[in-house]
Amino acid sequence: VNASYNLDGVTPLVDEATGYWSINWGTNFSAATYCVTVCVRRGTGGTTSCAVANIRSAASMKLVGAVHITCNSVTPAAVDCEDVLVAAYGDQ
């Protein structure tokens, strides 16, 4: 975590597996209807490859206190990305 606002101070980011992360909010949102934007960069040494980031599909993956995201290659297969940028907007 390079910069953050409203992330949990103890476990802000949990690496669950290749291409899977949980982001834990410091202050819960008032409902699970907040907006989340995710952008990723994959590649090193001047080369980049395509990757797609998503909120995990099950309804339980976007909670008032956390969001679970995935990063997939175009294959599709779960992959880790060098940069994962997340912004969330909503009422707390």
Residue frames as a rotation matrix with the C-alpha (Angstrom) as fourth column:
VAL 1
0.596 0.803 0.000 0.00
0.803 -0.596 0.000 0.00
0.000 0.000 -1.000 0.00
ASN 2
-0.431 -0.802 0.414 1.71
0.815 -0.543 -0.202 3.16
0.387 0.250 0.888 -1.23
ALA 3
-0.929 0.249 0.273 -0.98
-0.322 -0.908 -0.270 5.64
0.181 -0.339 0.923 -0.24
SER 4
-0.503 0.791 -0.348 -4.32
0.672 0.611 0.419 5.20
0.544 -0.023 -0.839 1.44
TYR 5
-0.751 0.434 0.497 -7.28
-0.625 -0.710 -0.324 6.82
0.212 -0.554 0.805 3.05
ASN 6
0.179 0.885 0.429 -9.84
-0.976 0.214 -0.033 4.89
-0.121 -0.413 0.903 5.09
LEU 7
0.159 -0.149 -0.976 -8.04
-0.279 0.941 -0.190 1.55
0.947 0.303 0.108 5.01
ASP 8
0.971 0.177 -0.158 -7.91
0.069 0.428 0.901 -0.67
0.228 -0.886 0.404 8.07
GLY 9
0.506 -0.814 0.287 -4.72
-0.845 -0.534 -0.022 0.08
0.171 -0.231 -0.958 10.02
VAL 10
0.098 -0.448 0.889 -3.97
-0.569 0.707 0.419 -3.57
-0.817 -0.546 -0.186 10.86
THR 11
-0.460 -0.201 0.865 -4.85
0.452 0.785 0.423 -5.51
-0.764 0.585 -0.270 7.69
PRO 12
-0.106 0.458 -0.883 -5.61
-0.538 -0.773 -0.337 -3.03
-0.836 0.439 0.328 4.89
LEU 13
0.273 0.096 -0.957 -4.81
-0.939 0.242 -0.244 -5.46
0.208 0.966 0.156 2.09
VAL 14
0.110 -0.182 0.977 -4.90
-0.447 0.869 0.212 -9.25
-0.888 -0.460 0.014 2.26
ASP 15
-0.341 -0.303 -0.890 -3.27
-0.929 0.253 0.270 -11.26
0.143 0.919 -0.368 -0.54
GLU 16
0.388 0.645 0.658 -5.60
-0.739 0.645 -0.196 -14.28
-0.551 -0.410 0.727 -0.66
ALA 17
0.287 -0.332 0.898 -4.01
0.511 0.847 0.150 -16.06
-0.810 0.416 0.413 -3.65
THR 18
-0.791 -0.576 0.207 -2.59
0.453 -0.323 0.831 -15.28
-0.412 0.751 0.516 -7.08
GLY 19
-0.807 0.412 0.423 -4.76
0.191 -0.497 0.847 -12.51
0.559 0.764 0.322 -8.50
TYR 20
0.276 0.936 -0.219 -7.09
0.525 0.044 0.850 -12.32
0.805 -0.349 -0.480 -5.47
TRP 21
-0.842 -0.536 0.066 -7.09
0.265 -0.516 -0.814 -9.58
0.471 -0.668 0.576 -2.82
SER 22
0.336 0.865 -0.372 -9.32
0.891 -0.164 0.424 -8.33
0.306 -0.474 -0.826 -0.02
ILE 23
-0.632 -0.416 0.654 -9.32
0.187 -0.900 -0.393 -4.64
0.752 -0.126 0.647 0.82
ASN 24
-0.030 0.568 -0.822 -10.53
0.976 0.194 0.099 -3.84
0.215 -0.800 -0.561 4.33
TRP 25
0.109 0.178 0.978 -11.98
0.188 -0.970 0.155 -0.39
0.976 0.167 -0.139 5.02
GLY 26
-0.874 -0.464 -0.144 -11.10
0.265 -0.206 -0.942 1.47
0.407 -0.862 0.303 8.22
THR 27
-0.633 0.773 -0.047 -14.62
-0.415 -0.390 -0.822 2.91
-0.654 -0.501 0.567 8.47
ASN 28
-0.547 0.485 0.682 -17.47
0.656 0.755 -0.012 0.83
-0.521 0.441 -0.731 7.10
PHE 29
-0.896 0.425 0.126 -19.68
-0.177 -0.603 0.778 2.19
0.407 0.675 0.616 4.35
SER 30
-0.521 0.760 0.387 -23.33
-0.745 -0.185 -0.641 2.65
-0.415 -0.623 0.663 5.36
ALA 31
0.644 0.672 0.365 -24.43
-0.348 0.683 -0.643 0.03
-0.682 0.286 0.673 2.79
ALA 32
-0.184 -0.732 0.656 -22.81
0.321 0.586 0.744 -2.30
-0.929 0.347 0.128 0.26
THR 33
0.642 0.511 0.572 -24.07
0.713 -0.124 -0.690 -0.09
-0.282 0.851 -0.444 -2.58
TYR 34
0.420 -0.574 -0.703 -20.95
-0.250 -0.818 0.518 2.12
-0.872 -0.041 -0.487 -2.71
CYS 35
0.972 -0.105 -0.208 -19.04
-0.201 0.072 -0.977 2.50
0.118 0.992 0.048 -5.99
VAL 36
0.360 -0.900 0.246 -15.66
0.022 0.272 0.962 0.82
-0.933 -0.341 0.118 -6.45
THR 37
0.885 -0.223 -0.409 -13.27
-0.448 -0.168 -0.878 1.54
0.127 0.960 -0.248 -9.32
VAL 38
0.472 -0.754 0.457 -10.31
0.069 0.548 0.833 -0.79
-0.879 -0.362 0.311 -9.93
CYS 39
0.856 -0.336 -0.394 -7.46
-0.472 -0.195 -0.860 -0.31
0.212 0.922 -0.325 -12.40
VAL 40
0.674 -0.640 0.368 -4.38
0.157 0.611 0.776 -2.53
-0.721 -0.465 0.513 -12.78
ARG 41
0.502 -0.634 -0.589 -0.99
-0.855 -0.259 -0.450 -2.54
0.133 0.729 -0.672 -14.49
ARG 42
0.758 -0.294 0.583 0.77
0.060 0.921 0.386 -5.75
-0.650 -0.258 0.715 -15.32
GLY 43
0.776 -0.566 0.278 4.30
0.426 0.146 -0.893 -5.97
0.464 0.812 0.355 -16.72
THR 44
0.671 -0.651 -0.356 7.89
0.158 -0.344 0.925 -5.18
-0.725 -0.677 -0.129 -15.79
GLY 45
-0.279 -0.948 0.152 11.01
0.422 0.021 0.906 -3.93
-0.863 0.317 0.394 -17.53
GLY 46
-0.665 0.018 -0.747 9.16
-0.503 -0.750 0.430 -1.75
-0.552 0.662 0.508 -20.00
THR 47
-0.829 0.452 -0.329 6.84
-0.048 0.528 0.848 -4.51
0.557 0.719 -0.416 -21.21
THR 48
-0.579 0.722 0.378 3.20
-0.663 -0.148 -0.734 -4.58
-0.474 -0.676 0.565 -20.30
SER 49
-0.902 0.406 -0.147 0.45
0.220 0.727 0.651 -7.06
0.371 0.555 -0.745 -20.91
CYS 50
-0.272 0.899 0.343 -3.30
-0.514 -0.437 0.738 -6.83
0.814 0.024 0.581 -20.65
ALA 51
-0.872 0.154 -0.464 -5.06
0.455 0.602 -0.656 -7.60
0.178 -0.784 -0.595 -17.41
VAL 52
-0.160 0.904 0.397 -8.62
-0.115 -0.417 0.902 -7.12
0.980 0.099 0.171 -16.26
ALA 53
-0.991 -0.123 -0.054 -9.62
0.047 0.065 -0.997 -6.31
0.126 -0.990 -0.059 -12.67
ASN 54
-0.153 0.988 -0.009 -13.05
-0.087 -0.004 0.996 -7.04
0.984 0.153 0.087 -11.23
ILE 55
-0.295 0.255 0.921 -14.93
-0.951 0.012 -0.308 -7.13
-0.090 -0.967 0.239 -7.99
ARG 56
-0.996 -0.082 0.042 -15.37
-0.079 0.995 0.057 -10.82
-0.046 0.054 -0.997 -7.31
SER 57
-0.693 0.716 -0.081 -18.76
-0.203 -0.086 0.975 -11.91
0.692 0.693 0.205 -8.57
ALA 58
-0.288 0.637 -0.715 -20.53
0.815 0.555 0.166 -13.31
0.503 -0.535 -0.679 -5.50
ALA 59
0.498 0.593 0.633 -22.77
0.159 -0.779 0.606 -10.89
0.853 -0.201 -0.482 -3.62
SER 60
0.921 -0.154 -0.359 -20.72
0.370 0.050 0.928 -11.54
-0.125 -0.987 0.103 -0.47
MET 61
0.072 -0.974 0.216 -17.59
0.995 0.056 -0.082 -10.12
0.068 0.221 0.973 -2.13
LYS 62
-0.555 -0.173 0.813 -18.60
0.160 -0.982 -0.100 -6.47
0.816 0.075 0.573 -1.69
LEU 63
0.118 0.501 -0.857 -19.39
0.941 0.219 0.258 -5.80
0.317 -0.837 -0.446 1.94
VAL 64
0.923 0.248 0.293 -19.76
0.152 -0.936 0.316 -2.62
0.353 -0.248 -0.902 4.00
GLY 65
0.760 -0.644 0.082 -16.34
-0.320 -0.261 0.911 -3.30
-0.565 -0.719 -0.405 5.58
ALA 66
-0.331 -0.904 0.271 -14.40
-0.147 0.333 0.931 -4.85
-0.932 0.268 -0.243 2.69
VAL 67
0.698 0.436 -0.568 -14.26
-0.658 0.078 -0.749 -5.55
-0.282 0.897 0.341 -1.02
HIS 68
0.085 -0.624 0.776 -12.69
0.120 0.780 0.614 -8.57
-0.989 0.041 0.142 -2.73
ILE 69
0.562 0.049 -0.826 -11.09
-0.723 -0.456 -0.519 -8.06
-0.402 0.889 -0.221 -6.14
THR 70
0.473 -0.419 0.775 -9.52
0.467 0.865 0.183 -10.23
-0.747 0.275 0.605 -8.82
CYS 71
0.149 -0.479 -0.865 -7.00
-0.794 -0.580 0.184 -9.65
-0.590 0.659 -0.467 -11.58
ASN 72
0.467 0.095 0.879 -7.08
0.288 0.924 -0.253 -11.86
-0.836 0.371 0.403 -14.67
SER 73
-0.723 -0.649 -0.238 -5.04
-0.136 -0.204 0.970 -12.13
-0.678 0.733 0.060 -17.85
VAL 74
-0.160 0.676 -0.719 -6.83
-0.966 -0.256 -0.026 -12.27
-0.201 0.691 0.695 -21.17
THR 75
-0.901 -0.325 -0.288 -6.45
-0.389 0.899 0.200 -16.08
0.194 0.293 -0.936 -21.14
PRO 76
0.384 -0.024 0.923 -8.35
-0.614 -0.753 0.236 -15.80
0.690 -0.657 -0.304 -18.59
ALA 77
0.229 -0.357 -0.906 -6.25
0.686 0.719 -0.110 -16.89
0.690 -0.596 0.410 -15.66
ALA 78
0.976 0.110 -0.188 -5.69
0.216 -0.598 0.772 -15.28
-0.027 -0.794 -0.607 -12.26
VAL 79
0.122 -0.964 0.237 -2.49
0.727 -0.076 -0.683 -13.20
0.676 0.256 0.691 -12.24
ASP 80
0.276 -0.156 -0.948 -0.75
0.760 -0.569 0.315 -10.85
-0.588 -0.808 -0.039 -9.82
CYS 81
0.610 -0.027 0.792 -0.31
0.583 -0.662 -0.471 -7.29
0.537 0.749 -0.388 -11.07
GLU 82
-0.456 -0.886 -0.078 2.41
0.756 -0.340 -0.559 -4.78
0.469 -0.314 0.826 -10.26
ASP 83
-0.974 0.206 0.095 -0.04
-0.227 -0.877 -0.424 -1.96
-0.003 -0.434 0.901 -9.59
VAL 84
-0.336 0.934 -0.119 -3.60
0.840 0.354 0.411 -2.31
0.426 0.038 -0.904 -8.33
LEU 85
-0.979 0.029 0.202 -5.37
-0.083 -0.961 -0.264 1.04
0.186 -0.275 0.943 -7.97
VAL 86
-0.331 0.892 -0.307 -8.65
0.860 0.419 0.292 1.13
0.389 -0.167 -0.906 -6.07
ALA 87
-0.943 0.190 0.273 -11.02
-0.274 -0.910 -0.313 4.00
0.189 -0.370 0.910 -5.28
ALA 88
-0.465 0.835 -0.295 -14.35
0.840 0.521 0.150 3.66
0.279 -0.178 -0.944 -3.47
TYR 89
-0.883 0.266 0.386 -17.10
-0.270 -0.962 0.045 6.27
0.383 -0.064 0.922 -3.20
GLY 90
-0.105 0.921 -0.374 -20.14
0.406 0.383 0.830 6.19
0.908 -0.065 -0.414 -0.98
ASP 91
0.367 0.386 0.846 -21.81
-0.579 -0.617 0.533 7.20
0.728 -0.686 -0.003 2.28
GLN 92
-0.524 -0.513 -0.680 -20.18
0.319 0.622 -0.715 6.24
0.790 -0.592 -0.162 5.55
